[in-house]
């Protein structure tokens, strides 16, 4: 690319970044995970439009760090190759002067980008990278930047962040404040946490565009999928069915795929781009944990804000999905694993483990006013407790706050809007 054209594009991006200085952004707890003093590349991964760029911008500006910025998701840079990256660096020095911090957005669009990053790291440059393709970043970073990267996963807003964005009081115990939090959670349960979605009215249009971009740009083009329509139908089917256990033979038959290997590849692509997140069955046997995977959407907005979606107002599925995402945020960063429990006689939604030790069992039920429903949920919890030896049992529901002694087990029943704002 002509350097004059490149200079024009990078100057435009610099001016766009400057416009953000007058804006206020919601703080994300993942900002604290970014080590700006590290000699390792700080890599922020996650689904498109989860706020990765804003997270990095906040972390850098709060510490008054001078940095330069390039967004490779700019259509004007689509034909750049790895051979052009040194020209990018040269132009950045020309328009910014000397710098030691380089913030790079969606760098996976450039082939062999890691060679460029490796060279900058050897020179002592501090690198902050974002990307929307988990396999690309984790796989290629592990292979080519061994020991030189720190990965941080970012998801759409949690309920606490949703409250901050909408100026909802998270702490007051006044009747009004509690009512406001409950109302906010009802909205969050239906709307989801994509940051930009909070500011627009056309939710379906936004989510349709987002999903189509991920399917087409991040998966179909990158992995050279030939049967595009079949893949997209399968993707929407899984989003419609989630949360659900994936039956590869059934998917293969339904979509007339050549093999279960193809089915598994398609599912992995959806997980690699964070449209879906997988969870395995709990067992003391490793081989059992590898089968019967259950998948969840990365945000409840994906469950119904799409054409031909039919999850609709299934509040139970939506609450279960939000609880799963909250468990990921609270426990994954500290090295915990999350499973589901399912045996003859009962199910427990989530089993949180640290190594071989089960830390907490979590059951989710939106409405437990029916004695039959409550009995079923408690039975699943207690069955899992007996099998795992865990005594820390939690039932999350819409609005019940109590403690139950059942069959010798103490079970904490908590309303979702309170649980999501607890500090751990």
N, C-alpha and C positions, 0 to 999 in steps of 0.2 A: 504493500500500500504506500502511496505517495506520502511523504512525511508531512507535507503541508495539510493534506486532508486529515491525517492522523492527529496533527496538532489542533485542528479545528474541532474534531470530535472530543478529544480529551479536555480541551478548554471548555466546551459545552458541559461536559460531565462535572468539571470542577465548579462551574457556576451553579449547576443544579444542586450540588452538594452544599454550596454556600447558602442556598435558600432555606435549607433545613435548620440553620442556626437560629432562626426566629421562631421555630416551632417547638412545642413541648411534646415529649414522647413518654409513654408509659415505661417505667423501669421494669426490667426483667431480672429475675434472680440469677439467670445464667450469665449476666454481666460479670458477676464475681468469679466465675470459672475461667474467664479470659485472663491469662497471665501476660501482661504487656511487657514484663521484664524478661520473659523467657527467651532463650535462643531457639526454641522450637516454634514451628509454624502453628498458629492457633487456628483451628479449622472448625467452622460452624456449619453443621449439616442439618438438613430438615426439609420438610415439604415446601414447595414454592409458596411464597407470600405468607410465611409464618413470622416474618419480622427479622430475618437474619441480618440484613443490611443495617437496619435501624439499631439492632443490638450492638453491632460492631461500632457504628457511628457514636452511640451513646458512651460506650466504654472508652473510646479514644478521646472524645471531646471533654468528658468529665475530668480527665487528667491533663487537659490542655496540651495534648501531644500533637505536634505537627506531623501530618501524614499526607500521603498522596493516595489517589483513588482511581481505579479503573473498573468499569462494569462491562464485562465481556458478553453480557446478555443484550447488548446494544446491537440492533440489526445492521448498523453500519460497520460493525466489526466482525460480521459473520464469516467473512472470507479470510480472516487472519490465520496465519499458521505459526508454529513454534519459531520459525525463522524470523518472523516479524516482531517477536517479543523484545528483542534488544532495541529495535527502533522505538517501541513503546516506552522502554526505560529511558532512552535518550531524550525523547520528547517530554517526558515527565520532569527530567532534570531541567530542561530548557524553560518550562513554564512555571516550575515551582522552586527552583534553586535546590540546594542540598536537602536531603531528607534521609531518615533512617527507619521510617515506618511506612509500610506499603500495604494498603487495604485493597484486596482483589476480590471482586464480586463474580460469582458464577464462572470461575476459571476453567471448569471442566469442558467448556465449549472449545477449548484449544487443545489439539492433539499434542501429546508429550509436554504438557505444561509443567509437569513435575521436574523436568530437567532444568528449566528456567528458575523455578522456585529453589531447587537444590543449590544452584549457583549463588543465588542471592543470600541464602542462609549461610553458606560458607563464607560470604563476605561480611557477615554480621548483621545483615538486614533483619528487622523485625517484620514478620509476615503475618497478616490476618486474612484468612481465606473463607469465603462462603461457597456453598454448593448444594444442589438439590438432588444429586444422584449418590445414594449411599454407597453403592458398589464401587463406583468410580473413585470416590474419595477414600473410603476405608481400604479398598483393595489396592489401589495404586499408591496410596500413601504408605501402606504397610510394606509394599514391595520396593518403592524407590526413595522413600524418606524415612527409612528405618531409624527409630529413635529420635526423629526430628519433627514430630508433630504431636499435637494434643487436640483430640476431637471433642467437640461439645455439641450435643443434640439439642435442637430447639424445636418446640412444638407451638401450635397456636396458643392464644391466651389461656391460662388457667382461670378459675373463677376469681381468685384473688386479684389477678391482673385485670380481669374484666371489671371488677369493682373499682379498681384504681382508675381505669380508663373512663368509666362512667361516673366517677366521683361518688361512689357508694360508701358510706361509713362502714368499715369492717369491724369496728371494736365496740361501739356504744351498745349498751344493753337496754336502751330505752325502747318502749313499745314501737315507736315510729321507726327507729333504726333497724330493729329486727324485722319489721314488716317490709321495709325497703329492701333488706337483704333477701328475704324470701321472694319478693317480686322480681328482683334482679336475677335470682337463680332460675326462676321459671322462664325468664327470657333467654338466659344463657343456655338452658337445656334445649331450647328450640333453635336458637340462632347460632350457637357455636362461638368459637374464639378467634377466627381469622381476623387480624387487626383491621384491615381495610374494610371488612364486611360491616364493622361497627358504624361506618360513616356513609353508607350508601343504602338506597332503598331497594334496588333491583337485585335481591339476593340470588335468585335463580340464574340470572344472566351472568353474575360474577362467578358463581360456582361452576356453571357450564363451561365458561371460558377457561377457568383454572384447570378443571379436570381434562378438558380437551387438549390444552397446552401440554400437560404432563404426559398424557397418553401419546400424543403425536410427536412432540419435540424431544421429550426425555426418554421415551421408550421405543416407539415405532422406528424413528429415524436412527437412533443410536444402535439398536439391536437388529436393525434391518428385518423387521417382521414383515413377512410377505402377505399373510392373511390378516390384513389390517382390520377388516370389519368383524371377523370372528374374535380377534383379540379384544377389540373394544366392547363387543357384546359381553364377553366373559368378564371384563373389568367392571362393567356396570352391573352385571348380575351379582358379582361378589359384593359390591357396595350396597346393593339392594338387600342382600341376605345377611350381611354383617350386623351384629356379631354372630358367627356361626362356625361350626367345625367343618373344615374343608375335606370333602370326599373326592379325591383325585379321579377315581374310576368314573364317578357320576359326572364330573365336569367333562372328562374326556368323551363320554358317550353323548352328553347333551350337546356339546359344541363340535362333535365329530372330528376331534383332533386325532392325529396319527398315533400318539403315544402319551402315556402318563408323564414321560420326560418333558414333552412339550408343555403339558399342563403345569408341571412344577416350575418350568422356566417362566411361563407367563405370570404365575403367582409371585415368583421371586422378583420379577421386574416391578410389579406393583408395590412390593415391600421395599425394594431398593430406592424407589422414589418417594417413599413414605406416604403413599395413598392408603396403604394398609399396613397394620402392625400385627405380627403373629405372636401367639402365646402357645406353649406346649402343655401337654397333660402332665400333672405331677405324678411321679413314681420314684421309688427308691432304685429302680432299674433304669440305666441310661438309655437302653434301646427303646423302652416304652415312651420316654420323653421325646423321642424323635418322630413319633407318629401322631395322628389325630390332632393336627394343628388347628387352632381356633384363630380367626382373624377379626380385627376391629378396624374401623375407619380412623384416620388420624384426627378427625374432628366430626362432631355430630352434624355440622352443616352439610357434609357430604352424603348424609343418609337420606335427605329429602329435597335438597335444593338443586335438583338436577332434572332434566327432562326424563320422563318415564320412570321416575323414582316412586316407590310405593311404601317406604317405611312409615312416612307420614307422622302421625302422632303417637307412635309406639313409645311411650315415655319410659317403659321398663328397659327396652333396648338402649335408649338414649342415655339413661342414667347409668346403666352398666358400662357403657362406653366411656362416659366421663370419669367414672371411678377408676377404670383401668388406666386412663391417661394420667390421672392424678397419682396413682400408685407408681407409674413410671417416673414421673417428675420427682416424687419424694424418695423413692428407694433405689432406682437404677444408678443414680449418681454416687451412691455409697456402696456399690458393688452387690446389691441384692438381686435375686432372680425372682420372677413372677410366673406362676403357673396357674392352671385351673385344675380342680379335682372332680373326677367323674367316675363313679363306680355303680354297680347295681345297688339300688337302695337310696341313692341320693347324689346330689351335686353341690359343690361349693365353688363359687365364682372365681375366687382368687386365693392362691397360696403364696405367701411372700417368704422367701428363704434367704438365709445368709449361709452360704456353703451348704452343708447337709442339714442345718438346723432350721426348722420352720418358725418364723418370727410372729406371724399373725395370719389368721384366716379371715377372709372378708366375704360376706354374702351381700348381695344387692337385690332389693325388691322395692319398687316404687310405692306400692300400696299393700300394706299388711293388715288392713282392716278386716279382711276375711279370715276367720279362724283356720280354714283349710290352707290358705296361702301361708299364714304364719307357721303352721305346723310343718309344712313342706320345707320352708326356708330354714327353720331351726333344725330339722332332721338332717339336712345336708351339711350344715355347720358342724353338728355334733358327730356325724359319721366321719367327716374329715378330721375332727379333733381326735377321735379315737384312733384313727389310722396313723396320724402324724405325731400325736403326743402333745400338740400345741394347746395351751390353755388361754391364749389371747384371742378371743372371738369377737367379731364386730359385724353387726348387721346395719347396713346403710339403707335408709328409706327416705321418703319425701319429707315427712314432718314429725316423726315420732322420736321423742327423746326420753329414754328410760333404760333400766337395766333389768334383765330377765334371768332368773335362776331356773334352768330347765335340765332335768335329768342329771343334776349334780354339776352342771356347767354354768358359769357366769357369762352372760352375753350382753355386751354393750350395744344398745340400739340407738343410733344417732341420725339426726336429720342431715341430709346431704349438704344443705347450705351452711351448716355449722362445721361439719367435718372438713369441707374444702378450705376452710379458713383457719384450721388448726395450724399451729407452729410445731415443727418437729425438730 
